[in-house]
Amino acid sequence: METRLYVGNLSYNSTEGDIEELFKQAGTVVKCELMLDKFTSRSRGFAFVEMGSPDEANKAVDMLNEQDLDGRNLRVNIAKPREERPPRREGGGGDNRGRGGGGGNRERY
């Protein structure tokens, strides 16, 4: 059973401390990780919380899903495992989709 929770629909004003305090109502919070934009360091509106046991994680989902925090109704679910992603393609280039061919009716000399 999983102990890691996804917490979505967070206010941009919510802090890791706010989230941790709320989740302590359901049990031991092992880790709270508010996801931040890497360029602006502003909240991305979601976090991951790791609870002490699967029972505490399930209790947190039952207690806190749709709970109000800073004027927003939270979305709390068991986090899905991160899938392997194919490597990103680098650079521009493109693949010439949506562009016409050459001017086919020209006579050649």
C-alpha positions as protocol buffer text, in pm:
chain_id: "A"
residue {
  index: 1
  type: MET
  ca { x: 0 y: 0 z: 0 }
}
residue {
  index: 2
  type: GLU
  ca { x: 110 y: 351 z: -75 }
}
residue {
  index: 3
  type: THR
  ca { x: 190 y: 624 z: 177 }
}
residue {
  index: 4
  type: ARG
  ca { x: 259 y: 905 z: -71 }
}
residue {
  index: 5
  type: LEU
  ca { x: -30 y: 1141 z: -144 }
}
residue {
  index: 6
  type: TYR
  ca { x: -96 y: 1389 z: -422 }
}
residue {
  index: 7
  type: VAL
  ca { x: -246 y: 1716 z: -295 }
}
residue {
  index: 8
  type: GLY
  ca { x: -388 y: 1937 z: -569 }
}
residue {
  index: 9
  type: ASN
  ca { x: -586 y: 2258 z: -610 }
}
residue {
  index: 10
  type: LEU
  ca { x: -369 y: 2438 z: -356 }
}
residue {
  index: 11
  type: SER
  ca { x: -378 y: 2814 z: -320 }
}
residue {
  index: 12
  type: TYR
  ca { x: -58 y: 2981 z: -437 }
}
residue {
  index: 13
  type: ASN
  ca { x: -41 y: 3125 z: -83 }
}
residue {
  index: 14
  type: SER
  ca { x: -34 y: 2784 z: 91 }
}
residue {
  index: 15
  type: THR
  ca { x: 302 y: 2686 z: 242 }
}
residue {
  index: 16
  type: GLU
  ca { x: 457 y: 2350 z: 323 }
}
residue {
  index: 17
  type: GLY
  ca { x: 398 y: 2433 z: 691 }
}
residue {
  index: 18
  type: ASP
  ca { x: 25 y: 2492 z: 631 }
}
residue {
  index: 19
  type: ILE
  ca { x: -7 y: 2163 z: 444 }
}
residue {
  index: 20
  type: GLU
  ca { x: 194 y: 1968 z: 702 }
}
residue {
  index: 21
  type: GLU
  ca { x: -15 y: 2104 z: 990 }
}
residue {
  index: 22
  type: LEU
  ca { x: -337 y: 2004 z: 814 }
}
residue {
  index: 23
  type: PHE
  ca { x: -214 y: 1652 z: 735 }
}
residue {
  index: 24
  type: LYS
  ca { x: -92 y: 1594 z: 1093 }
}
residue {
  index: 25
  type: GLN
  ca { x: -462 y: 1559 z: 1181 }
}
residue {
  index: 26
  type: ALA
  ca { x: -453 y: 1223 z: 1001 }
}
residue {
  index: 27
  type: GLY
  ca { x: -124 y: 1095 z: 1145 }
}
residue {
  index: 28
  type: THR
  ca { x: 251 y: 1121 z: 1109 }
}
residue {
  index: 29
  type: VAL
  ca { x: 377 y: 1335 z: 822 }
}
residue {
  index: 30
  type: VAL
  ca { x: 711 y: 1193 z: 704 }
}
residue {
  index: 31
  type: LYS
  ca { x: 765 y: 1446 z: 426 }
}
residue {
  index: 32
  type: CYS
  ca { x: 581 y: 1739 z: 269 }
}
residue {
  index: 33
  type: GLU
  ca { x: 700 y: 1867 z: -67 }
}
residue {
  index: 34
  type: LEU
  ca { x: 533 y: 2173 z: -221 }
}
residue {
  index: 35
  type: MET
  ca { x: 613 y: 2183 z: -592 }
}
residue {
  index: 36
  type: LEU
  ca { x: 761 y: 2513 z: -706 }
}
residue {
  index: 37
  type: ASP
  ca { x: 816 y: 2663 z: -1050 }
}
residue {
  index: 38
  type: LYS
  ca { x: 1189 y: 2631 z: -1119 }
}
residue {
  index: 39
  type: PHE
  ca { x: 1213 y: 2977 z: -1276 }
}
residue {
  index: 40
  type: THR
  ca { x: 996 y: 3188 z: -1044 }
}
residue {
  index: 41
  type: SER
  ca { x: 1006 y: 2976 z: -723 }
}
residue {
  index: 42
  type: ARG
  ca { x: 629 y: 3029 z: -702 }
}
residue {
  index: 43
  type: SER
  ca { x: 398 y: 2745 z: -598 }
}
residue {
  index: 44
  type: ARG
  ca { x: 267 y: 2532 z: -885 }
}
residue {
  index: 45
  type: GLY
  ca { x: -53 y: 2462 z: -689 }
}
residue {
  index: 46
  type: PHE
  ca { x: 17 y: 2104 z: -586 }
}
residue {
  index: 47
  type: ALA
  ca { x: 224 y: 1907 z: -338 }
}
residue {
  index: 48
  type: PHE
  ca { x: 316 y: 1555 z: -232 }
}
residue {
  index: 49
  type: VAL
  ca { x: 279 y: 1441 z: 128 }
}
residue {
  index: 50
  type: GLU
  ca { x: 421 y: 1116 z: 260 }
}
residue {
  index: 51
  type: MET
  ca { x: 237 y: 972 z: 558 }
}
residue {
  index: 52
  type: GLY
  ca { x: 377 y: 732 z: 820 }
}
residue {
  index: 53
  type: SER
  ca { x: 167 y: 432 z: 717 }
}
residue {
  index: 54
  type: PRO
  ca { x: -82 y: 323 z: 451 }
}
residue {
  index: 55
  type: ASP
  ca { x: -362 y: 347 z: 710 }
}
residue {
  index: 56
  type: GLU
  ca { x: -270 y: 708 z: 784 }
}
residue {
  index: 57
  type: ALA
  ca { x: -254 y: 783 z: 411 }
}
residue {
  index: 58
  type: ASN
  ca { x: -604 y: 642 z: 360 }
}
residue {
  index: 59
  type: LYS
  ca { x: -730 y: 833 z: 663 }
}
residue {
  index: 60
  type: ALA
  ca { x: -584 y: 1156 z: 518 }
}
residue {
  index: 61
  type: VAL
  ca { x: -761 y: 1096 z: 186 }
}
residue {
  index: 62
  type: ASP
  ca { x: -1092 y: 1032 z: 364 }
}
residue {
  index: 63
  type: MET
  ca { x: -1055 y: 1331 z: 598 }
}
residue {
  index: 64
  type: LEU
  ca { x: -898 y: 1592 z: 374 }
}
residue {
  index: 65
  type: ASN
  ca { x: -1020 y: 1540 z: 16 }
}
residue {
  index: 66
  type: GLU
  ca { x: -1245 y: 1841 z: -62 }
}
residue {
  index: 67
  type: GLN
  ca { x: -1131 y: 2007 z: 266 }
}
residue {
  index: 68
  type: ASP
  ca { x: -1090 y: 2385 z: 248 }
}
residue {
  index: 69
  type: LEU
  ca { x: -739 y: 2529 z: 282 }
}
residue {
  index: 70
  type: ASP
  ca { x: -681 y: 2899 z: 212 }
}
residue {
  index: 71
  type: GLY
  ca { x: -1015 y: 2924 z: 30 }
}
residue {
  index: 72
  type: ARG
  ca { x: -957 y: 2626 z: -203 }
}
residue {
  index: 73
  type: ASN
  ca { x: -1108 y: 2275 z: -188 }
}
residue {
  index: 74
  type: LEU
  ca { x: -816 y: 2033 z: -186 }
}
residue {
  index: 75
  type: ARG
  ca { x: -789 y: 1728 z: -408 }
}
residue {
  index: 76
  type: VAL
  ca { x: -620 y: 1451 z: -212 }
}
residue {
  index: 77
  type: ASN
  ca { x: -550 y: 1106 z: -361 }
}
residue {
  index: 78
  type: ILE
  ca { x: -294 y: 830 z: -336 }
}
residue {
  index: 79
  type: ALA
  ca { x: -8 y: 943 z: -563 }
}
residue {
  index: 80
  type: LYS
  ca { x: 44 y: 746 z: -882 }
}
residue {
  index: 81
  type: PRO
  ca { x: 394 y: 608 z: -932 }
}
residue {
  index: 82
  type: ARG
  ca { x: 602 y: 824 z: -1162 }
}
residue {
  index: 83
  type: GLU
  ca { x: 617 y: 668 z: -1506 }
}
residue {
  index: 84
  type: GLU
  ca { x: 931 y: 642 z: -1710 }
}
residue {
  index: 85
  type: ARG
  ca { x: 924 y: 917 z: -1968 }
}
residue {
  index: 86
  type: PRO
  ca { x: 1102 y: 907 z: -2302 }
}
residue {
  index: 87
  type: PRO
  ca { x: 1386 y: 1156 z: -2324 }
}
residue {
  index: 88
  type: ARG
  ca { x: 1288 y: 1499 z: -2449 }
}
residue {
  index: 89
  type: ARG
  ca { x: 1396 y: 1602 z: -2796 }
}
residue {
  index: 90
  type: GLU
  ca { x: 1642 y: 1884 z: -2794 }
}
residue {
  index: 91
  type: GLY
  ca { x: 1626 y: 2197 z: -3001 }
}
residue {
  index: 92
  type: GLY
  ca { x: 1399 y: 2319 z: -3277 }
}
residue {
  index: 93
  type: GLY
  ca { x: 1415 y: 2169 z: -3620 }
}
residue {
  index: 94
  type: GLY
  ca { x: 1059 y: 2055 z: -3662 }
}
residue {
  index: 95
  type: ASP
  ca { x: 928 y: 1791 z: -3897 }
}
residue {
  index: 96
  type: ASN
  ca { x: 779 y: 2002 z: -4181 }
}
residue {
  index: 97
  type: ARG
  ca { x: 418 y: 1907 z: -4099 }
}
residue {
  index: 98
  type: GLY
  ca { x: 146 y: 2125 z: -4246 }
}
residue {
  index: 99
  type: ARG
  ca { x: 363 y: 2288 z: -4505 }
}
residue {
  index: 100
  type: GLY
  ca { x: 301 y: 2257 z: -4877 }
}
residue {
  index: 101
  type: GLY
  ca { x: 535 y: 2090 z: -5119 }
}
residue {
  index: 102
  type: GLY
  ca { x: 719 y: 2266 z: -5399 }
}
residue {
  index: 103
  type: GLY
  ca { x: 556 y: 2449 z: -5689 }
}
residue {
  index: 104
  type: GLY
  ca { x: 490 y: 2136 z: -5902 }
}
residue {
  index: 105
  type: ASN
  ca { x: 375 y: 2303 z: -6230 }
}
residue {
  index: 106
  type: ARG
  ca { x: 696 y: 2476 z: -6328 }
}
residue {
  index: 107
  type: GLU
  ca { x: 850 y: 2383 z: -6657 }
}
residue {
  index: 108
  type: ARG
  ca { x: 1212 y: 2290 z: -6651 }
}
residue {
  index: 109
  type: TYR
  ca { x: 1457 y: 2404 z: -6921 }
}
